[in-house]
């Protein structure tokens, strides 16, 4: 049994043919751009922008967005080649199994849990915060008590006495939204193209309105110290962050990178694209370019409305709505509209992330790397319901008991690590399978993949030692599971275990 054994490309293609019956090529370049914008603009922009400004870079969070966009663009070109070389609807897990072997496929599959499952938990926590904002600001009722909408690691301290006033117990709203969407996915409920389109239009409209209306309320004082002097910021959990200077910007890039997660969804649509060679780079780079411009303008306005201290103390996860209420007089209606629309937008993002996670669990279950039950389909709904139930428990626990900042950074570092492996796999594939048909080729190989890996690695460095430690612990747990269970039950390495 070899941990480096690759899944034959012919086997993957036959599985794709059996399960998907060949997808029609109907998507154009502009269809992919729209898909990318819809997938990218989500919780990250409305939550992580303020977090990065508070913890890392102040107003220079705009430069952090540029660094993150460059890393995403380079990795996106590598995704485009893989998705056109192995035209199967799926994730980096499938690509890696075919190009770099079982162990690295397991690592990426395990790592994708950080992108999808922990990412869904992050959005669930943000959903909880905005729900309270909806109850107070829009509906005019009492918020959910602090202890039932915050994790046990969160507390409110009286600045005068330094005594703990309130202490979190469990984030019930975050657990609730994760549970409801998981149960809907088991039943097979999906958003229609019409509803999804409305959500995309709503999210983009919100960003544009905040930029246009908020521009007139920018206080130049808040932008005077655009790149703050390098210092150290310690948050309420006692965690240290590089604030200001070069490493503050890099740290901000790693933090706001969460706002770009989703663009890789464009690459998985290669099988449904009319002309992948031309349309894939347009779809990936076009959606990234449009979102980057919106993100930079949005961050410029948000950091111009309020000082850094506002995001650290008053704003928190609902900083956008609070900033509009506090610094844009006469636009309370916009804050209410933002709160309602963001809740719907967050819900769609959670649905996509949980759906993506169930596909990864389903694939790994079919390959024997996870229990076979994860690939069992519901007799009536034909969905991987056991995988969804497992995800409900995992994501629900994260959302209920872990603070949002921590799980958000875990998502970023996990996805960045996956992007690095994707960049490397393009170089490996060029060497091992030089004659493979490629609808799209990453330009300037190996320079573009190397540059993509280096930029992503730089952003990981900016996330700090605490997140490195979490990543190593996560990967160590994954390796223990692989050698204790997955290697022995792998269908590829154990043909006798085939059904």
C-alpha positions as CSV (number, residue, x, y, z in Angstrom):
1,X,0.0,0.0,0.0
2,X,1.4,3.4,-1.1
3,X,0.4,6.7,0.5
4,X,1.5,8.3,-2.8
5,X,-0.8,6.2,-5.0
6,X,-2.7,8.3,-7.5
7,X,-6.3,7.8,-8.5
8,X,-6.3,7.0,-12.2
9,X,-7.7,9.7,-14.4
10,X,-9.7,7.2,-16.4
11,X,-11.4,6.1,-13.1
12,X,-12.3,9.7,-12.2
13,X,-13.7,10.4,-15.7
14,X,-15.8,7.2,-15.6
15,X,-17.2,8.1,-12.1
16,X,-18.0,11.6,-13.4
17,X,-19.8,10.1,-16.4
18,X,-21.8,7.7,-14.2
19,X,-22.8,10.3,-11.7
20,X,-23.2,13.4,-13.7
21,X,-24.1,12.0,-17.2
22,X,-22.0,14.7,-18.8
23,X,-22.7,18.3,-18.2
24,X,-23.8,20.7,-21.0
25,X,-21.4,23.5,-21.9
26,X,-23.7,26.5,-21.5
27,X,-21.8,29.0,-19.5
28,X,-20.2,32.1,-21.1
29,X,-17.4,34.3,-19.8
30,X,-19.9,36.8,-18.4
31,X,-21.9,33.9,-16.8
32,X,-18.7,33.0,-15.0
33,X,-18.0,36.6,-13.9
34,X,-21.5,36.8,-12.5
35,X,-21.0,33.4,-10.7
36,X,-17.7,34.6,-9.3
37,X,-19.1,37.9,-8.0
38,X,-22.0,36.1,-6.4
39,X,-19.7,33.6,-4.7
40,X,-17.1,36.1,-3.5
41,X,-19.2,38.9,-2.0
42,X,-20.5,37.5,1.3
43,X,-19.8,37.6,5.0
44,X,-16.1,38.3,4.6
45,X,-16.5,41.9,3.3
46,X,-19.0,43.0,5.9
47,X,-17.3,41.4,8.8
48,X,-13.6,40.8,8.2
49,X,-12.9,44.3,6.8
50,X,-13.6,45.9,10.2
51,X,-11.7,43.1,11.9
52,X,-8.6,43.7,9.8
53,X,-8.8,47.4,10.3
54,X,-9.1,46.9,14.1
55,X,-6.4,44.2,14.6
56,X,-3.9,44.7,11.8
57,X,-3.8,47.7,9.5
58,X,-6.2,50.6,10.2
59,X,-7.1,52.4,6.9
60,X,-4.3,50.5,5.0
61,X,-6.6,47.5,5.0
62,X,-7.2,48.7,1.4
63,X,-3.6,47.7,0.6
64,X,-4.2,44.3,2.3
65,X,-7.1,43.7,-0.1
66,X,-4.7,44.3,-3.1
67,X,-2.2,41.8,-1.7
68,X,-5.0,39.2,-1.1
69,X,-6.4,39.8,-4.6
70,X,-2.9,39.2,-6.2
71,X,-2.6,35.9,-4.3
72,X,-6.1,34.8,-5.4
73,X,-5.4,35.7,-9.0
74,X,-2.2,33.7,-9.2
75,X,-3.9,30.7,-7.5
76,X,-6.9,31.2,-9.7
77,X,-4.9,30.7,-12.8
78,X,-3.7,27.4,-11.4
79,X,-7.2,26.4,-10.5
80,X,-8.3,27.1,-14.1
81,X,-5.7,24.7,-15.5
82,X,-6.6,21.9,-13.1
83,X,-10.3,22.3,-13.6
84,X,-9.8,22.1,-17.4
85,X,-7.4,19.2,-17.2
86,X,-9.6,17.2,-15.0
87,X,-13.0,18.4,-16.0
88,X,-15.0,17.1,-13.1
89,X,-17.4,19.1,-11.0
90,X,-15.7,19.0,-7.6
91,X,-13.0,20.4,-5.4
92,X,-9.2,20.5,-5.0
93,X,-9.4,17.2,-3.2
94,X,-10.3,15.4,-6.5
95,X,-7.6,17.2,-8.4
96,X,-4.9,16.3,-5.9
97,X,-5.9,12.6,-5.7
98,X,-5.3,12.4,-9.5
99,X,-2.1,14.4,-9.5
100,X,-0.2,14.1,-6.3
101,X,-1.4,10.9,-4.5
102,X,-3.5,9.8,-1.7
103,X,-1.7,11.4,1.3
104,X,-1.8,14.9,-0.1
105,X,-5.4,14.3,-1.3
106,X,-6.3,13.5,2.3
107,X,-4.4,16.5,3.6
108,X,-6.3,18.8,1.2
109,X,-9.6,17.1,1.9
110,X,-9.0,17.5,5.7
111,X,-7.8,21.0,5.0
112,X,-11.0,21.9,3.1
113,X,-12.9,21.3,6.3
114,X,-11.2,24.5,7.5
115,X,-12.5,26.3,4.3
116,X,-16.0,25.0,4.2
117,X,-17.0,23.8,7.7
118,X,-15.1,26.4,9.8
119,X,-16.0,29.0,7.2
120,X,-19.7,28.2,7.6
121,X,-19.3,28.5,11.4
122,X,-17.7,32.0,10.9
123,X,-20.6,33.1,8.8
124,X,-23.0,31.6,11.3
125,X,-21.5,33.6,14.1
126,X,-21.7,36.8,12.0
127,X,-25.4,35.9,11.3
128,X,-26.0,35.7,15.0
129,X,-24.5,39.2,15.5
130,X,-26.5,40.7,12.7
131,X,-29.7,39.0,14.0
132,X,-29.3,40.9,17.3
133,X,-28.8,44.1,15.4
134,X,-32.0,43.3,13.4
135,X,-34.0,42.7,16.7
136,X,-32.8,46.0,18.2
137,X,-32.4,48.4,15.3
138,X,-35.1,47.3,12.9
139,X,-37.8,45.5,15.0
140,X,-37.2,47.5,18.2
141,X,-37.3,44.5,20.5
142,X,-34.8,43.3,23.1
143,X,-31.7,41.5,21.9
144,X,-31.0,37.8,22.7
145,X,-29.2,37.8,26.1
146,X,-25.4,38.0,25.8
147,X,-24.7,34.7,27.4
148,X,-26.9,32.9,24.8
149,X,-25.4,34.5,21.7
150,X,-21.6,34.4,22.5
151,X,-19.1,31.7,23.1
152,X,-17.8,30.7,26.6
153,X,-14.5,32.4,25.6
154,X,-16.1,35.9,25.2
155,X,-16.9,38.3,28.0
156,X,-17.7,42.0,28.6
157,X,-15.3,43.8,31.0
158,X,-16.2,47.0,32.8
159,X,-13.5,49.5,31.8
160,X,-13.7,51.3,35.1
161,X,-13.5,48.3,37.5
162,X,-12.0,45.8,35.1
163,X,-14.6,43.3,36.4
164,X,-16.4,40.8,34.1
165,X,-20.0,42.1,33.6
166,X,-21.2,39.4,31.2
167,X,-19.9,36.1,30.2
168,X,-20.9,34.0,27.1
169,X,-22.2,30.4,27.5
170,X,-23.4,29.3,24.0
171,X,-24.1,31.0,20.7
172,X,-27.6,29.6,20.1
173,X,-28.6,31.7,17.0
174,X,-25.4,30.5,15.2
175,X,-26.1,26.9,16.0
176,X,-29.7,27.4,15.0
177,X,-29.0,28.7,11.5
178,X,-26.4,26.0,10.9
179,X,-28.9,23.3,12.0
180,X,-31.8,24.6,9.9
181,X,-29.7,24.9,6.7
182,X,-28.2,21.4,7.3
183,X,-31.7,19.9,7.6
184,X,-32.8,21.7,4.4
185,X,-29.8,20.3,2.5
186,X,-30.7,16.8,3.7
187,X,-34.2,17.3,2.2
188,X,-32.5,18.6,-1.0
189,X,-33.8,22.1,-0.9
190,X,-31.8,24.3,-3.3
191,X,-31.9,28.0,-4.2
192,X,-33.4,28.7,-7.6
193,X,-31.4,30.6,-10.1
194,X,-33.9,33.5,-9.8
195,X,-33.6,33.8,-6.0
196,X,-29.9,33.4,-6.1
197,X,-29.7,36.1,-8.7
198,X,-31.8,38.4,-6.5
199,X,-29.4,37.8,-3.5
200,X,-26.4,38.6,-5.7
201,X,-28.0,41.8,-7.0
202,X,-28.9,42.7,-3.4
203,X,-25.4,42.2,-2.0
204,X,-23.7,44.1,-4.8
205,X,-26.3,47.0,-4.5
206,X,-25.6,47.2,-0.7
207,X,-21.8,47.6,-1.4
208,X,-22.4,50.2,-4.1
209,X,-24.9,52.2,-1.9
210,X,-22.5,52.2,1.1
211,X,-19.7,53.5,-1.2
212,X,-21.8,56.2,-2.9
213,X,-23.7,57.5,0.1
214,X,-20.8,57.0,2.6
215,X,-18.2,58.8,0.5
216,X,-19.7,62.2,1.6
217,X,-19.3,61.3,5.3
218,X,-15.6,60.3,5.2
219,X,-13.8,62.1,8.0
220,X,-10.2,63.0,6.6
221,X,-8.9,62.7,10.2
222,X,-9.5,59.0,10.2
223,X,-7.2,58.6,7.1
224,X,-4.4,60.9,8.3
225,X,-2.4,58.0,9.7
226,X,-3.1,55.8,6.6
227,X,-0.4,53.3,7.3
228,X,0.0,53.3,11.1
229,X,3.4,52.9,12.8
230,X,4.2,49.3,13.5
231,X,3.0,48.3,17.0
232,X,1.4,45.4,18.7
233,X,-2.4,45.2,19.4
234,X,-3.7,42.8,22.1
235,X,-7.4,41.9,21.8
236,X,-9.9,41.0,24.6
237,X,-8.8,37.3,24.3
238,X,-5.2,38.3,25.0
239,X,-4.1,37.4,21.5
240,X,-1.4,39.6,20.0
241,X,-1.4,41.0,16.5
242,X,1.1,43.0,14.4
243,X,-0.6,46.3,13.9
244,X,0.6,48.8,11.3
245,X,3.6,48.8,9.1
246,X,4.5,46.0,6.6
247,X,3.4,43.1,8.7
248,X,0.2,44.8,9.7
249,X,-0.7,45.0,6.0
250,X,0.3,41.4,5.4
251,X,-1.7,40.4,8.5
252,X,-4.7,42.3,7.1
253,X,-4.3,40.6,3.7
254,X,-4.5,37.2,5.5
255,X,-7.6,38.3,7.5
256,X,-9.5,39.9,4.5
257,X,-8.5,36.9,2.4
258,X,-11.7,35.4,3.9
259,X,-13.6,37.9,1.8
260,X,-12.3,36.4,-1.4
261,X,-13.1,32.8,-0.6
262,X,-15.6,31.5,-3.1
263,X,-13.8,32.6,-6.3
264,X,-12.6,29.0,-6.7
265,X,-16.2,28.1,-7.4
266,X,-15.7,29.5,-10.8
267,X,-12.9,27.0,-11.6
268,X,-15.2,24.1,-10.8
269,X,-17.5,25.1,-13.6
270,X,-15.0,24.3,-16.3
271,X,-17.0,21.3,-17.4
272,X,-20.0,23.5,-18.1
273,X,-18.2,26.3,-19.9
274,X,-18.5,26.8,-23.7
275,X,-14.9,27.8,-24.2
276,X,-12.8,27.0,-21.1
277,X,-9.5,28.1,-22.8
278,X,-10.8,31.7,-23.2
279,X,-13.6,32.0,-20.6
280,X,-12.0,30.5,-17.5
281,X,-9.4,33.2,-17.1
282,X,-11.9,35.9,-17.9
283,X,-14.4,34.5,-15.4
284,X,-11.8,34.1,-12.6
285,X,-9.8,37.3,-13.1
286,X,-12.8,39.3,-14.2
287,X,-14.8,38.5,-11.0
288,X,-11.7,39.1,-8.9
289,X,-11.0,42.4,-10.5
290,X,-14.5,43.7,-10.1
291,X,-14.7,42.5,-6.5
292,X,-11.3,43.9,-5.6
293,X,-12.3,47.4,-6.9
294,X,-15.5,47.3,-4.8
295,X,-13.6,46.0,-1.8
296,X,-11.0,48.7,-1.9
297,X,-13.6,51.5,-2.2
298,X,-15.8,49.9,0.5
299,X,-12.8,49.6,2.9
300,X,-11.7,53.2,2.2
301,X,-15.2,54.5,3.0
302,X,-15.7,52.3,6.1
303,X,-12.3,53.3,7.6
304,X,-13.0,56.9,6.7
305,X,-16.4,56.9,8.5
306,X,-15.1,55.6,11.9
307,X,-11.8,55.6,13.8
308,X,-10.0,52.3,14.5
309,X,-11.0,52.3,18.1
310,X,-14.7,52.2,17.0
311,X,-14.1,48.8,15.3
312,X,-12.3,47.5,18.3
313,X,-15.0,48.4,20.9
314,X,-18.4,49.5,19.6
315,X,-18.6,48.0,16.1
316,X,-17.3,44.4,16.5
317,X,-18.9,41.9,14.0
318,X,-21.8,44.3,13.1
319,X,-19.4,47.3,12.4
320,X,-20.9,48.2,9.0
321,X,-24.5,48.7,10.3
322,X,-23.2,50.4,13.5
323,X,-20.9,52.8,11.5
324,X,-23.7,53.9,9.3
325,X,-26.0,54.5,12.3
326,X,-23.3,56.4,14.2
327,X,-21.5,58.4,11.4
328,X,-24.1,58.8,8.6
329,X,-27.0,60.9,10.0
330,X,-30.2,60.5,8.1
331,X,-29.2,57.1,6.7
332,X,-30.6,54.9,9.4
333,X,-32.8,53.3,6.8
334,X,-29.6,52.2,5.0
335,X,-28.3,50.5,8.2
336,X,-31.6,48.7,8.5
337,X,-31.6,47.6,4.9
338,X,-28.0,46.5,5.3
339,X,-28.9,44.4,8.3
340,X,-31.9,42.6,6.7
341,X,-30.1,42.0,3.4
342,X,-26.9,40.9,5.0
343,X,-28.8,38.2,7.0
344,X,-30.2,36.8,3.7
345,X,-26.8,37.0,2.1
346,X,-25.1,35.2,5.0
347,X,-27.8,32.5,4.8
348,X,-26.9,31.8,1.2
349,X,-23.2,31.7,1.9
350,X,-23.7,29.2,4.7
351,X,-25.8,27.1,2.4
352,X,-23.1,27.1,-0.3
353,X,-20.3,26.3,2.2
354,X,-22.3,23.4,3.9
355,X,-23.2,22.1,0.4
356,X,-19.5,22.2,-0.6
357,X,-18.4,20.4,2.6
358,X,-21.0,17.6,2.1
359,X,-19.6,17.0,-1.5
360,X,-16.1,16.7,0.0
361,X,-17.2,14.3,2.7
362,X,-19.3,12.4,0.1
363,X,-16.2,12.0,-2.2
364,X,-13.9,11.0,0.7
365,X,-16.5,8.5,1.9
366,X,-16.8,6.9,-1.6
367,X,-13.0,6.6,-1.7
368,X,-12.9,4.9,1.7
369,X,-10.9,7.7,3.4
370,X,-13.8,8.5,5.6
371,X,-16.5,6.1,6.8
372,X,-18.6,4.7,3.9
373,X,-21.8,6.0,5.6
374,X,-20.7,9.5,4.6
375,X,-21.4,8.5,1.0
376,X,-24.8,6.9,1.8
377,X,-27.7,8.6,0.0
378,X,-31.1,9.2,1.6
379,X,-33.6,6.7,0.1
380,X,-36.1,9.4,-0.6
381,X,-34.2,12.7,-1.0
382,X,-31.1,11.2,-2.7
383,X,-28.7,13.4,-0.6
384,X,-25.7,12.4,1.5
385,X,-27.7,12.9,4.6
386,X,-25.3,11.2,7.0
387,X,-22.5,13.5,5.8
388,X,-24.8,16.4,6.4
389,X,-25.7,15.3,9.9
390,X,-22.0,14.9,10.7
391,X,-21.4,18.4,9.3
392,X,-24.3,19.8,11.4
393,X,-22.6,18.5,14.6
394,X,-19.0,19.7,13.6
395,X,-20.1,23.1,12.3
396,X,-22.7,23.6,15.0
397,X,-20.2,23.1,17.8
398,X,-17.7,25.5,16.2
399,X,-20.4,28.1,15.7
400,X,-21.8,27.7,19.3
401,X,-18.6,27.6,21.3
402,X,-15.7,29.3,19.4
403,X,-15.3,33.1,18.9
404,X,-15.8,34.4,15.3
405,X,-12.3,36.0,15.0
406,X,-10.6,32.7,15.8
407,X,-12.6,30.5,13.4
408,X,-12.4,33.2,10.6
409,X,-8.6,33.2,10.7
410,X,-8.6,29.4,10.8
411,X,-10.6,29.4,7.6
412,X,-8.2,31.8,5.9
413,X,-5.1,29.8,6.9
414,X,-6.7,26.5,5.8
415,X,-7.7,27.9,2.4
416,X,-4.3,29.5,1.8
417,X,-2.6,26.2,2.6
418,X,-4.9,24.5,0.1
419,X,-4.1,27.1,-2.5
420,X,-0.4,26.6,-2.0
421,X,-0.9,22.8,-2.7
422,X,-3.0,23.6,-5.8
423,X,-0.2,25.9,-7.2
424,X,2.4,23.2,-6.6
425,X,0.2,20.5,-8.2
426,X,0.2,22.4,-11.5
427,X,4.0,22.2,-11.6
428,X,3.9,18.5,-10.7
429,X,1.2,17.7,-13.3
430,X,3.2,19.5,-16.0
431,X,6.1,17.1,-15.3
432,X,4.2,13.9,-14.7
433,X,1.5,14.3,-17.4
434,X,3.0,16.5,-20.1
435,X,0.7,15.1,-22.8
436,X,-2.6,15.6,-20.9
437,X,-5.2,17.6,-22.7
438,X,-5.5,21.1,-21.2
439,X,-8.3,23.4,-22.3
440,X,-6.5,26.2,-20.4
441,X,-2.8,26.5,-19.5
442,X,-1.5,28.6,-16.7
443,X,0.9,31.1,-18.2
444,X,4.6,31.3,-17.4
445,X,4.9,28.0,-15.5
446,X,6.6,27.5,-13.1
447,X,6.9,31.2,-12.3
448,X,3.1,32.0,-11.9
449,X,2.5,28.9,-9.6
450,X,5.6,29.6,-7.6
451,X,4.6,33.3,-7.2
452,X,1.1,32.2,-6.2
453,X,2.4,29.8,-3.6
454,X,4.8,32.5,-2.2
455,X,2.2,35.2,-1.9
456,X,-0.2,32.8,-0.2
457,X,2.6,31.7,2.2
458,X,3.4,35.3,2.9
459,X,-0.3,35.9,3.9
460,X,-0.1,32.8,6.2
461,X,3.0,34.3,7.9
462,X,1.0,37.5,8.5
463,X,-1.7,35.6,10.4
464,X,0.6,35.0,13.4
465,X,1.9,32.1,15.4
466,X,-1.4,31.3,17.1
467,X,-3.0,30.4,13.7
468,X,0.1,28.5,12.6
469,X,-0.2,26.4,15.8
470,X,-3.9,25.8,15.1
471,X,-3.1,24.7,11.6
472,X,-0.3,22.3,12.7
473,X,-2.6,20.8,15.4
474,X,-5.4,20.4,12.8
475,X,-3.1,18.7,10.3
476,X,-1.6,16.5,13.1
477,X,-5.1,15.3,14.0
478,X,-5.8,14.7,10.3
479,X,-2.6,12.6,9.9
480,X,-3.4,10.5,12.9
481,X,-6.9,9.8,11.5
482,X,-5.3,9.0,8.0
483,X,-2.8,6.4,9.3
484,X,-5.1,5.0,11.9
485,X,-8.2,4.6,9.7
486,X,-8.1,6.0,6.1
487,X,-5.0,4.3,4.9
488,X,-6.4,0.9,6.0
489,X,-9.8,1.5,4.4
490,X,-8.7,3.3,1.2
491,X,-10.4,1.6,-1.8
492,X,-7.6,2.6,-4.1
493,X,-5.0,0.9,-1.8
494,X,-7.2,-2.0,-0.8
495,X,-9.0,-3.3,-3.9
496,X,-10.5,-6.1,-1.7
497,X,-12.6,-3.4,0.0
498,X,-14.3,-2.4,-3.2
499,X,-18.1,-2.7,-3.2
